Amino acid sequence: MKRLVSLIFAALILVGCGETVGPRKFIPENPAILDLEYAQNSERLPAPASVQNISGKAFKSRYFKIWFDDAPIKAEIDTFWGLNYAKGRHFDAAGRIYDDAVYQSIRANANEEAFGLISAPAITVKNALLRNIPSDLPIFGDPSEPGEGAPFDYAANSAVSVGYPLLLSHYSRDGAWAFVRNDGVWSWIRSDAIKRISPQQADIYANSKFITILRDGAAVYDENGAELFRARTGTILPYDFSGERDLGGMLGVRSVFGGEILTQFGSRRYFVSAEDARLWPAPLDEQNSKIVAASLLGQKYGWGGYKFLRDCSLMTKDFLANFGLWLPRNSKAQSGRGERFSLAGMSADEKLSFIGENGVAYKTLLYMPGHVMLYVGQVDGKPAVLHDIWGLRTMDGGRAVIGRTAITSLTIGSDRADIAEDRLLISRISAMSVLSGEEDGVLDDRFTPEDPSSLSAYASGN
């Protein structure tokens, strides 16, 4: 009997040893949260291999293009595709299904027949949200389903900073909304967030000297030291002053940039600390890249600029704007910029090796359907990315949520028993794009119904 017990005990030891071969996988106490491997501190980020100075010429040609184009025409795709939500089943913030009367009211207010009647340059005078409909009503999928409900408002399109160039098409019937295009999208914006300008003003503005706001949330002051607004990273403003300035009160004398801009309070002199801003385009170096990253790390995820937050492609667009690298608004279009490499058909190890050998830190985008990431170099000997991500799909159809801007490896989640290998970032990456910043011309990236970053692909894939 003792011999039998000993044999059973030995067998159990052998089985136990067999289970420890290779990385041990586990299911955490709270599987809805995906723990991060790295300290979320910008000091954890690698430095660019060398200082990159980009001219910004190609950026400006895209950024200001809409001010100098011919009068707009409706695209072959439906310019007003955002008015077609009535064809689906959508929910309000309380989880109630919208009835047809809501959609009919929104469509009537869109004033479609007035498209292009104004066709004049305009500019944002405050940070603003771009919407797919002339309404603040959220358009949610079934909130009981994973990857639906807040922060995935289907009507959210983007968020733009003060001083953003727009082409004004027309106003809604109630006058509360303006239908505009920026450097990539047709959208609705609150009328009080913009001001129409003359072609001459547009020309002067576009040919100004600029600064860029590196630090997200940096305070911008008037000449009396009163706060005008909080700037988003990647905000590009004309300037005519650089030096010491007494902003008064507790602010005192500071090294600042200054200029004149249109705000919601009218034309104002502004000043911003030189610690938060640089001449545009800023050199892509260690200090500047870490200032931007530090101000973004930990910020919550927001689809389409939901509540002025960012999704994956808005994060990459805003981040790289500081350095004169222009990107379209959605992930698929962004993946078409620069020198593009297909990673389809490669194994995970082959992809990691290829990215490590050919990627250029802070100038390389990694793409998979519905998601884009900024390659930042090697962390602990592995390719790492900075990205704004919701999470990874689990085997039960749920989500292991990150829900913020984070530094991660491409194998995050590989230690989880409830995340299949084919749902890992490295498994799903299909393309890599290395940017130069001097790219000329891209295909028209106006949003089709499956954009900005393909919410359907994102919700089903992540």
HELIX and SHEET records of a PDB file:
HELIX    1   1 LYS A    2  GLU A   19  1                                  18    
HELIX    2   2 SER A   42  ARG A   44  5                                   3    
HELIX    3   3 LYS A   57  TYR A   63  1                                   7    
HELIX    4   4 LYS A   65  PHE A   68  1                                   4    
HELIX    5   5 TRP A   81  LYS A   87  5                                   7    
HELIX    6   6 ASP A  100  ASN A  109  1                                  10    
HELIX    7   7 GLU A  112  ALA A  114  5                                   3    
HELIX    8   8 SER A  191  ALA A  193  5                                   3    
HELIX    9   9 PRO A  199  ALA A  206  1                                   8    
HELIX   10  10 GLU A  286  LEU A  296  1                                  11    
HELIX   11  11 TRP A  303  PHE A  308  5                                   6    
HELIX   12  12 CYS A  312  ALA A  321  1                                  10    
HELIX   13  13 SER A  331  GLN A  334  1                                   4    
HELIX   14  14 ALA A  348  ASN A  358  1                                  11    
HELIX   15  15 GLU A  421  ARG A  423  5                                   3    
HELIX   16  16 LEU A  425  ARG A  428  1                                   4    
HELIX   17  17 LEU A  455  GLY A  461  1                                   7    
SHEET    1   A 5 TRP A 186  ARG A 190  0                                        
SHEET    2   A 5 TRP A 177  ARG A 181 -1                                        
SHEET    3   A 5 PRO A 165  TYR A 171 -1                                        
SHEET    4   A 5 ALA A 120  THR A 124 -1                                        
SHEET    5   A 5 ILE A 194  ARG A 196 -1                                        
SHEET    1   B 2 ALA A 128  ARG A 131  0                                        
SHEET    2   B 2 ALA A 156  VAL A 160 -1                                        
SHEET    1   C 3 ILE A 236  PRO A 238  0                                        
SHEET    2   C 3 PHE A 210  ILE A 213 -1                                        
SHEET    3   C 3 ALA A 277  LEU A 279 -1                                        
SHEET    1   D 5 GLU A 227  ALA A 231  0                                        
SHEET    2   D 5 ALA A 218  TYR A 221 -1                                        
SHEET    3   D 5 GLY A 266  SER A 273 -1                                        
SHEET    4   D 5 VAL A 253  THR A 263 -1                                        
SHEET    5   D 5 PHE A 241  ASP A 246 -1                                        
SHEET    1   E 6 GLU A 339  SER A 342  0                                        
SHEET    2   E 6 ALA A 431  VAL A 434 -1                                        
SHEET    3   E 6 THR A 364  MET A 368 -1                                        
SHEET    4   E 6 HIS A 371  VAL A 379 -1                                        
SHEET    5   E 6 LYS A 382  ARG A 393 -1                                        
SHEET    6   E 6 ARG A 399  SER A 409 -1                                        
END                                                                             
